[in-house]
Amino acid sequence: MNGYIINFLVYTMAMIGFITLALIIYKKSVNINTGTMNKDFLKVENFLRLSASKTIYVIKAGNEKFLIAADMSNTTMLAKLSNENRYEEITKN
């Protein structure tokens, strides 16, 4: 009877160890894939709602900016913004 209990405990501990090792390996592989990407690489800088379903976005991807139009059915890139056509606030003296 003691032999069965010892075998059961050894088998249970081995399975718990195997599952723990698998979870550790999984978490490290997920962190490697998502950890290399910069969380601020893609972000919405500004938007203008034209109607209930149509919106224009200024999206920053890295060092570049894009003008994107989106509605309920599709998304369209309107322009790649450069330094010349970026909005600059005009101040009055």
N, CA, C and O atoms as CSV, one atom per row, in Angstrom:
chain,resi,resn,atom,element,x,y,z
A,1,MET,N,N,0.816,-1.191,0.000
A,1,MET,CA,C,0.000,0.000,0.000
A,1,MET,C,C,0.867,1.264,0.000
A,1,MET,O,O,0.556,2.226,-0.702
A,2,ASN,N,N,1.945,1.265,0.780
A,2,ASN,CA,C,2.832,2.421,0.827
A,2,ASN,C,C,3.495,2.657,-0.521
A,2,ASN,O,O,3.770,3.800,-0.886
A,3,GLY,N,N,3.752,1.595,-1.255
A,3,GLY,CA,C,4.367,1.722,-2.575
A,3,GLY,C,C,3.457,2.465,-3.548
A,3,GLY,O,O,3.940,3.263,-4.350
A,4,TYR,N,N,2.169,2.220,-3.493
A,4,TYR,CA,C,1.207,2.901,-4.363
A,4,TYR,C,C,1.128,4.400,-4.046
A,4,TYR,O,O,1.054,5.234,-4.949
A,5,ILE,N,N,1.144,4.726,-2.746
A,5,ILE,CA,C,1.069,6.133,-2.344
A,5,ILE,C,C,2.323,6.879,-2.779
A,5,ILE,O,O,2.245,8.006,-3.267
A,6,ILE,N,N,3.475,6.247,-2.601
A,6,ILE,CA,C,4.733,6.875,-3.012
A,6,ILE,C,C,4.770,7.062,-4.526
A,6,ILE,O,O,5.175,8.120,-5.008
A,7,ASN,N,N,4.352,6.046,-5.280
A,7,ASN,CA,C,4.299,6.163,-6.748
A,7,ASN,C,C,3.345,7.270,-7.183
A,7,ASN,O,O,3.645,8.030,-8.104
A,8,PHE,N,N,2.187,7.357,-6.512
A,8,PHE,CA,C,1.217,8.404,-6.831
A,8,PHE,C,C,1.803,9.788,-6.568
A,8,PHE,O,O,1.658,10.687,-7.397
A,9,LEU,N,N,2.464,9.970,-5.422
A,9,LEU,CA,C,3.049,11.260,-5.087
A,9,LEU,C,C,4.165,11.642,-6.060
A,9,LEU,O,O,4.250,12.798,-6.474
A,10,VAL,N,N,5.008,10.702,-6.425
A,10,VAL,CA,C,6.090,10.975,-7.374
A,10,VAL,C,C,5.507,11.354,-8.730
A,10,VAL,O,O,5.967,12.317,-9.343
A,11,TYR,N,N,4.515,10.626,-9.207
A,11,TYR,CA,C,3.882,10.919,-10.492
A,11,TYR,C,C,3.202,12.289,-10.461
A,11,TYR,O,O,3.310,13.049,-11.424
A,12,THR,N,N,2.504,12.614,-9.372
A,12,THR,CA,C,1.817,13.897,-9.251
A,12,THR,C,C,2.815,15.044,-9.235
A,12,THR,O,O,2.604,16.047,-9.916
A,13,MET,N,N,3.895,14.921,-8.474
A,13,MET,CA,C,4.924,15.967,-8.437
A,13,MET,C,C,5.588,16.130,-9.799
A,13,MET,O,O,5.891,17.254,-10.201
A,14,ALA,N,N,5.816,15.047,-10.510
A,14,ALA,CA,C,6.414,15.128,-11.846
A,14,ALA,C,C,5.484,15.873,-12.805
A,14,ALA,O,O,5.953,16.685,-13.603
A,15,MET,N,N,4.190,15.614,-12.744
A,15,MET,CA,C,3.230,16.293,-13.622
A,15,MET,C,C,3.116,17.772,-13.262
A,15,MET,O,O,3.031,18.615,-14.155
A,16,ILE,N,N,3.113,18.101,-11.972
A,16,ILE,CA,C,3.067,19.512,-11.566
A,16,ILE,C,C,4.323,20.230,-12.053
A,16,ILE,O,O,4.240,21.359,-12.536
A,17,GLY,N,N,5.472,19.593,-11.932
A,17,GLY,CA,C,6.720,20.177,-12.432
A,17,GLY,C,C,6.695,20.369,-13.936
A,17,GLY,O,O,7.140,21.401,-14.437
A,18,PHE,N,N,6.180,19.389,-14.660
A,18,PHE,CA,C,6.100,19.479,-16.124
A,18,PHE,C,C,5.171,20.615,-16.548
A,18,PHE,O,O,5.500,21.375,-17.458
A,19,ILE,N,N,4.023,20.736,-15.901
A,19,ILE,CA,C,3.081,21.806,-16.239
A,19,ILE,C,C,3.676,23.167,-15.897
A,19,ILE,O,O,3.523,24.114,-16.669
A,20,THR,N,N,4.351,23.283,-14.755
A,20,THR,CA,C,4.994,24.541,-14.370
A,20,THR,C,C,6.065,24.928,-15.377
A,20,THR,O,O,6.140,26.088,-15.781
A,21,LEU,N,N,6.891,23.980,-15.786
A,21,LEU,CA,C,7.935,24.237,-16.779
A,21,LEU,C,C,7.325,24.675,-18.114
A,21,LEU,O,O,7.839,25.590,-18.758
A,22,ALA,N,N,6.241,24.031,-18.528
A,22,ALA,CA,C,5.578,24.413,-19.781
A,22,ALA,C,C,5.029,25.837,-19.692
A,22,ALA,O,O,5.130,26.588,-20.662
A,23,LEU,N,N,4.455,26.222,-18.565
A,23,LEU,CA,C,3.934,27.582,-18.395
A,23,LEU,C,C,5.051,28.620,-18.401
A,23,LEU,O,O,4.893,29.699,-18.973
A,24,ILE,N,N,6.181,28.301,-17.767
A,24,ILE,CA,C,7.316,29.228,-17.762
A,24,ILE,C,C,7.843,29.426,-19.170
A,24,ILE,O,O,8.119,30.558,-19.568
A,25,ILE,N,N,7.987,28.369,-19.923
A,25,ILE,CA,C,8.473,28.466,-21.306
A,25,ILE,C,C,7.484,29.247,-22.158
A,25,ILE,O,O,7.897,30.062,-22.983
A,26,TYR,N,N,6.199,29.020,-21.979
A,26,TYR,CA,C,5.182,29.744,-22.737
A,26,TYR,C,C,5.232,31.238,-22.438
A,26,TYR,O,O,5.202,32.052,-23.361
A,27,LYS,N,N,5.310,31.609,-21.157
A,27,LYS,CA,C,5.347,33.022,-20.792
A,27,LYS,C,C,6.590,33.709,-21.334
A,27,LYS,O,O,6.514,34.859,-21.768
A,28,LYS,N,N,7.724,33.037,-21.320
A,28,LYS,CA,C,8.942,33.644,-21.857
A,28,LYS,C,C,8.854,33.811,-23.366
A,28,LYS,O,O,9.338,34.811,-23.897
A,29,SER,N,N,8.256,32.868,-24.064
A,29,SER,CA,C,8.137,33.004,-25.520
A,29,SER,C,C,7.152,34.108,-25.884
A,29,SER,O,O,7.360,34.790,-26.888
A,30,VAL,N,N,6.098,34.311,-25.114
A,30,VAL,CA,C,5.151,35.397,-25.369
A,30,VAL,C,C,5.825,36.731,-25.097
A,30,VAL,O,O,5.635,37.671,-25.869
A,31,ASN,N,N,6.601,36.851,-24.033
A,31,ASN,CA,C,7.304,38.086,-23.718
A,31,ASN,C,C,8.346,38.420,-24.768
A,31,ASN,O,O,8.564,39.595,-25.061
A,32,ILE,N,N,8.986,37.433,-25.331
A,32,ILE,CA,C,9.971,37.685,-26.382
A,32,ILE,C,C,9.280,38.268,-27.607
A,32,ILE,O,O,9.790,39.215,-28.206
A,33,ASN,N,N,8.139,37.724,-27.987
A,33,ASN,CA,C,7.441,38.194,-29.187
A,33,ASN,C,C,6.834,39.576,-28.992
A,33,ASN,O,O,6.906,40.403,-29.901
A,34,THR,N,N,6.243,39.850,-27.848
A,34,THR,CA,C,5.596,41.136,-27.632
A,34,THR,C,C,6.527,42.155,-27.006
A,34,THR,O,O,6.303,43.357,-27.152
A,35,GLY,N,N,7.552,41.718,-26.321
A,35,GLY,CA,C,8.453,42.634,-25.649
A,35,GLY,C,C,9.358,43.398,-26.585
A,35,GLY,O,O,9.846,44.469,-26.223
A,36,THR,N,N,9.602,42.880,-27.788
A,36,THR,CA,C,10.495,43.557,-28.717
A,36,THR,C,C,9.824,44.726,-29.413
A,36,THR,O,O,10.507,45.614,-29.923
A,37,MET,N,N,8.511,44.742,-29.443
A,37,MET,CA,C,7.805,45.839,-30.100
A,37,MET,C,C,7.635,46.999,-29.134
A,37,MET,O,O,7.336,46.798,-27.957
A,38,ASN,N,N,7.826,48.203,-29.630
A,38,ASN,CA,C,7.637,49.396,-28.822
A,38,ASN,C,C,6.143,49.671,-28.713
A,38,ASN,O,O,5.437,49.702,-29.721
A,39,LYS,N,N,5.669,49.869,-27.503
A,39,LYS,CA,C,4.234,50.078,-27.303
A,39,LYS,C,C,3.762,51.411,-27.866
A,39,LYS,O,O,2.579,51.568,-28.166
A,40,ASP,N,N,4.672,52.375,-28.014
A,40,ASP,CA,C,4.310,53.682,-28.560
A,40,ASP,C,C,4.600,53.780,-30.048
A,40,ASP,O,O,4.570,54.882,-30.597
A,41,PHE,N,N,4.878,52.674,-30.719
A,41,PHE,CA,C,5.204,52.708,-32.136
A,41,PHE,C,C,4.017,53.184,-32.962
A,41,PHE,O,O,4.194,53.972,-33.891
A,42,LEU,N,N,2.829,52.730,-32.650
A,42,LEU,CA,C,1.629,53.088,-33.405
A,42,LEU,C,C,0.648,53.764,-32.457
A,42,LEU,O,O,0.192,53.156,-31.489
A,43,LYS,N,N,0.320,55.045,-32.743
A,43,LYS,CA,C,-0.624,55.722,-31.871
A,43,LYS,C,C,-1.413,56.764,-32.648
A,43,LYS,O,O,-0.939,57.315,-33.641
A,44,VAL,N,N,-2.621,57.019,-32.176
A,44,VAL,CA,C,-3.494,58.020,-32.775
A,44,VAL,C,C,-3.119,59.366,-32.173
A,44,VAL,O,O,-3.235,59.567,-30.964
A,45,GLU,N,N,-2.667,60.292,-33.023
A,45,GLU,CA,C,-2.285,61.618,-32.529
A,45,GLU,C,C,-3.479,62.566,-32.468
A,45,GLU,O,O,-3.599,63.366,-31.540
A,46,ASN,N,N,-4.359,62.471,-33.462
A,46,ASN,CA,C,-5.508,63.365,-33.499
A,46,ASN,C,C,-6.586,62.729,-34.368
A,46,ASN,O,O,-6.292,61.859,-35.188
A,47,PHE,N,N,-7.828,63.159,-34.191
A,47,PHE,CA,C,-8.902,62.675,-35.050
A,47,PHE,C,C,-9.972,63.742,-35.176
A,47,PHE,O,O,-10.109,64.623,-34.328
A,48,LEU,N,N,-10.726,63.636,-36.262
A,48,LEU,CA,C,-11.826,64.557,-36.515
A,48,LEU,C,C,-13.018,63.740,-36.973
A,48,LEU,O,O,-12.952,63.068,-38.002
A,49,ARG,N,N,-14.106,63.788,-36.222
A,49,ARG,CA,C,-15.316,63.038,-36.560
A,49,ARG,C,C,-16.116,63.859,-37.558
A,49,ARG,O,O,-16.570,64.959,-37.244
A,50,LEU,N,N,-16.290,63.317,-38.773
A,50,LEU,CA,C,-17.026,64.008,-39.825
A,50,LEU,C,C,-18.525,63.744,-39.740
A,50,LEU,O,O,-19.337,64.628,-40.016
A,51,SER,N,N,-18.880,62.540,-39.360
A,51,SER,CA,C,-20.285,62.176,-39.163
A,51,SER,C,C,-20.324,61.035,-38.149
A,51,SER,O,O,-19.306,60.700,-37.545
A,52,ALA,N,N,-21.488,60.448,-37.967
A,52,ALA,CA,C,-21.610,59.382,-36.981
A,52,ALA,C,C,-20.757,58.168,-37.325
A,52,ALA,O,O,-20.328,57.436,-36.433
A,53,SER,N,N,-20.508,57.951,-38.625
A,53,SER,CA,C,-19.754,56.763,-39.012
A,53,SER,C,C,-18.440,57.078,-39.726
A,53,SER,O,O,-17.694,56.152,-40.042
A,54,LYS,N,N,-18.130,58.342,-39.991
A,54,LYS,CA,C,-16.912,58.697,-40.717
A,54,LYS,C,C,-15.985,59.532,-39.843
A,54,LYS,O,O,-16.407,60.502,-39.213
A,55,THR,N,N,-14.712,59.135,-39.816
A,55,THR,CA,C,-13.715,59.815,-39.002
A,55,THR,C,C,-12.400,59.880,-39.763
A,55,THR,O,O,-12.054,58.962,-40.505
A,56,ILE,N,N,-11.675,60.971,-39.572
A,56,ILE,CA,C,-10.330,61.123,-40.134
A,56,ILE,C,C,-9.346,61.099,-38.971
A,56,ILE,O,O,-9.540,61.790,-37.971
A,57,TYR,N,N,-8.281,60.294,-39.108
A,57,TYR,CA,C,-7.287,60.129,-38.057
A,57,TYR,C,C,-5.912,60.571,-38.549
A,57,TYR,O,O,-5.591,60.424,-39.728
A,58,VAL,N,N,-5.108,61.110,-37.645
A,58,VAL,CA,C,-3.673,61.305,-37.876
A,58,VAL,C,C,-2.998,60.241,-37.021
A,58,VAL,O,O,-3.060,60.284,-35.792
A,59,ILE,N,N,-2.350,59.284,-37.689
A,59,ILE,CA,C,-1.719,58.147,-37.034
A,59,ILE,C,C,-0.208,58.324,-37.090
A,59,ILE,O,O,0.343,58.633,-38.146
A,60,LYS,N,N,0.459,58.133,-35.966
A,60,LYS,CA,C,1.916,58.194,-35.936
A,60,LYS,C,C,2.441,56.773,-35.835
A,60,LYS,O,O,2.094,56.032,-34.916
A,61,ALA,N,N,3.286,56.403,-36.798
A,61,ALA,CA,C,3.920,55.088,-36.817
A,61,ALA,C,C,5.425,55.314,-36.838
A,61,ALA,O,O,5.998,55.620,-37.883
A,62,GLY,N,N,6.050,55.166,-35.704
A,62,GLY,CA,C,7.474,55.452,-35.619
A,62,GLY,C,C,7.702,56.943,-35.750
A,62,GLY,O,O,7.202,57.725,-34.942
A,63,ASN,N,N,8.463,57.345,-36.773
A,63,ASN,CA,C,8.728,58.757,-37.026
A,63,ASN,C,C,7.867,59.317,-38.147
A,63,ASN,O,O,8.032,60.476,-38.527
A,64,GLU,N,N,6.958,58.525,-38.679
A,64,GLU,CA,C,6.127,58.951,-39.803
A,64,GLU,C,C,4.685,59.155,-39.348
A,64,GLU,O,O,4.220,58.530,-38.395
A,65,LYS,N,N,3.994,60.043,-40.054
A,65,LYS,CA,C,2.587,60.297,-39.765
A,65,LYS,C,C,1.763,60.070,-41.029
A,65,LYS,O,O,2.204,60.358,-42.141
A,66,PHE,N,N,0.545,59.540,-40.825
A,66,PHE,CA,C,-0.344,59.230,-41.934
A,66,PHE,C,C,-1.721,59.800,-41.651
A,66,PHE,O,O,-2.160,59.849,-40.501
A,67,LEU,N,N,-2.405,60.234,-42.712
A,67,LEU,CA,C,-3.774,60.692,-42.628
A,67,LEU,C,C,-4.659,59.544,-43.103
A,67,LEU,O,O,-4.550,59.110,-44.250
A,68,ILE,N,N,-5.535,59.051,-42.228
A,68,ILE,CA,C,-6.357,57.873,-42.484
A,68,ILE,C,C,-7.828,58.249,-42.368
A,68,ILE,O,O,-8.227,58.932,-41.425
A,69,ALA,N,N,-8.631,57.801,-43.326
A,69,ALA,CA,C,-10.082,57.973,-43.256
A,69,ALA,C,C,-10.707,56.613,-42.952
A,69,ALA,O,O,-10.338,55.603,-43.550
A,70,ALA,N,N,-11.653,56.599,-42.021
A,70,ALA,CA,C,-12.293,55.342,-41.641
A,70,ALA,C,C,-13.791,55.548,-41.523
A,70,ALA,O,O,-14.259,56.580,-41.043
A,71,ASP,N,N,-14.540,54.538,-41.975
A,71,ASP,CA,C,-15.981,54.514,-41.756
A,71,ASP,C,C,-16.373,53.100,-41.364
A,71,ASP,O,O,-15.503,52.276,-41.083
A,72,MET,N,N,-17.651,52.808,-41.342
A,72,MET,CA,C,-18.118,51.513,-40.856
A,72,MET,C,C,-17.657,50.346,-41.726
A,72,MET,O,O,-17.497,49.234,-41.223
A,73,SER,N,N,-17.442,50.578,-43.019
A,73,SER,CA,C,-17.143,49.459,-43.908
A,73,SER,C,C,-15.688,49.366,-44.350
A,73,SER,O,O,-15.232,48.277,-44.696
A,74,ASN,N,N,-14.939,50.476,-44.350
A,74,ASN,CA,C,-13.548,50.379,-44.813
A,74,ASN,C,C,-12.676,51.459,-44.203
A,74,ASN,O,O,-13.162,52.394,-43.566
A,75,THR,N,N,-11.369,51.307,-44.413
A,75,THR,CA,C,-10.362,52.252,-43.964
A,75,THR,C,C,-9.469,52.575,-45.140
A,75,THR,O,O,-9.059,51.677,-45.875
A,76,THR,N,N,-9.159,53.867,-45.332
A,76,THR,CA,C,-8.379,54.298,-46.485
A,76,THR,C,C,-7.264,55.226,-46.039
A,76,THR,O,O,-7.480,56.125,-45.226
A,77,MET,N,N,-6.058,55.003,-46.582
A,77,MET,CA,C,-4.960,55.918,-46.319
A,77,MET,C,C,-5.082,57.076,-47.293
A,77,MET,O,O,-5.051,56.871,-48.506
A,78,LEU,N,N,-5.220,58.292,-46.778
A,78,LEU,CA,C,-5.382,59.463,-47.630
A,78,LEU,C,C,-4.037,60.058,-48.036
A,78,LEU,O,O,-3.835,60.409,-49.199
A,79,ALA,N,N,-3.109,60.172,-47.069
A,79,ALA,CA,C,-1.823,60.802,-47.383
A,79,ALA,C,C,-0.797,60.426,-46.325
A,79,ALA,O,O,-1.130,60.100,-45.186
A,80,LYS,N,N,0.457,60.482,-46.741
A,80,LYS,CA,C,1.567,60.380,-45.810
A,80,LYS,C,C,1.991,61.813,-45.504
A,80,LYS,O,O,2.377,62.556,-46.407
A,81,LEU,N,N,1.920,62.195,-44.243
A,81,LEU,CA,C,2.223,63.569,-43.871
A,81,LEU,C,C,3.730,63.757,-43.730
A,81,LEU,O,O,4.426,62.927,-43.144
A,82,SER,N,N,4.213,64.862,-44.279
A,82,SER,CA,C,5.635,65.188,-44.158
A,82,SER,C,C,5.767,66.479,-43.364
A,82,SER,O,O,4.767,67.034,-42.910
A,83,ASN,N,N,6.985,66.956,-43.194
A,83,ASN,CA,C,7.205,68.191,-42.434
A,83,ASN,C,C,6.544,69.390,-43.103
A,83,ASN,O,O,6.141,70.330,-42.419
A,84,GLU,N,N,6.428,69.371,-44.421
A,84,GLU,CA,C,5.875,70.512,-45.145
A,84,GLU,C,C,4.365,70.646,-44.944
A,84,GLU,O,O,3.864,71.769,-44.892
A,85,ASN,N,N,3.625,69.545,-44.829
A,85,ASN,CA,C,2.177,69.651,-44.731
A,85,ASN,C,C,1.635,69.273,-43.352
A,85,ASN,O,O,0.455,68.945,-43.225
A,86,ARG,N,N,2.468,69.314,-42.334
A,86,ARG,CA,C,1.985,69.130,-40.970
A,86,ARG,C,C,1.350,70.418,-40.482
A,86,ARG,O,O,1.759,71.514,-40.865
A,87,TYR,N,N,0.361,70.273,-39.645
A,87,TYR,CA,C,-0.354,71.416,-39.119
A,87,TYR,C,C,0.536,72.192,-38.164
A,87,TYR,O,O,1.116,71.613,-37.245
A,88,GLU,N,N,0.647,73.472,-38.370
A,88,GLU,CA,C,1.389,74.321,-37.448
A,88,GLU,C,C,0.445,75.422,-36.965
A,88,GLU,O,O,-0.239,76.058,-37.768
A,89,GLU,N,N,0.413,75.634,-35.691
A,89,GLU,CA,C,-0.483,76.628,-35.111
A,89,GLU,C,C,0.048,78.023,-35.427
A,89,GLU,O,O,1.233,78.308,-35.260
A,90,ILE,N,N,-0.847,78.875,-35.882
A,90,ILE,CA,C,-0.486,80.261,-36.209
A,90,ILE,C,C,-0.770,81.118,-34.980
A,90,ILE,O,O,-1.882,81.128,-34.453
A,91,THR,N,N,0.236,81.820,-34.545
A,91,THR,CA,C,0.054,82.681,-33.374
A,91,THR,C,C,-0.028,84.118,-33.830
A,91,THR,O,O,0.706,84.549,-34.718
A,92,LYS,N,N,-0.926,84.849,-33.214
A,92,LYS,CA,C,-1.098,86.265,-33.537
A,92,LYS,C,C,-0.265,87.105,-32.572
A,92,LYS,O,O,-0.202,86.812,-31.378
A,93,ASN,N,N,0.364,88.138,-33.094
A,93,ASN,CA,C,1.197,89.012,-32.241
A,93,ASN,C,C,0.363,90.058,-31.564
A,93,ASN,O,O,0.891,90.878,-30.813
